[in-house]
C-alpha cells in the first residue's frame, strides 16, 4: 500500500518525505493500539440478558431456566435483568469439568 507523502527538504536541501497533515504518526498509532487492547481486556462488571446470552451461547429460554433454577445469580427491576461478571464466572466455574485423560 502506497503512503501519501509530501516532498520536503532537510537542512542539506535533500528531498525527504513527510506525512500529510493529519496523518497519524507511528508512535501515535502504537498508543492508540495499546489503549484499544487495554479496553478490550478490561472485564466488564454488568451485563444485560442479551449480552449474557451471547457470552454463554444460549437462548432466552435456557437463560431463564438458569435464573429460575438458581444456577445464575442476577438483579431484576421491571422487565430488565442484569448479571455481574463475578456471578457469570461463578456459574461457569460451578459447571466446569476437569479433563481426566491428559497424557
Secondary structure, DSSP 8 states (H G I E B T S, - for coil): ----EEEEE-TTS-EEEEE-TT---HHHHHHHHHHHHHHHHS--SEEEHHHHHHHHT--HHHHHHHHHTTSS--EEETTEEEEEHHHHHHHHHHT----S---
